[in-house]
Amino acid sequence: MSSSVSPEDPLGSNIESAIVAVSPLLDLVLAVGERISRIAEPVDYEYYPVHDEDEDIPEG
């Protein structure tokens, strides 16, 4: 993975290092939240699938 921060920017480098270090924890938080959501409400009644605009055009 190439870094987009220039080597002369120590603050940017520190921030990038912090994000890389914390990212596994954030992934875990998202996974736990998704699991809790699925346990609390297994069926999402507010979910409406996306319709393709091409399907809405009547033929004929």
MODELLER restraints for C-alpha pairs under 7 A, 6 or more apart:
rsr = mdl.restraints
at = mdl.atoms
rsr.add(forms.Gaussian(group=physical.xy_distance, feature=features.Distance(at['CA:5:A'], at['CA:12:A']), mean=6.14, stdev=0.5))
rsr.add(forms.Gaussian(group=physical.xy_distance, feature=features.Distance(at['CA:5:A'], at['CA:13:A']), mean=6.34, stdev=0.5))
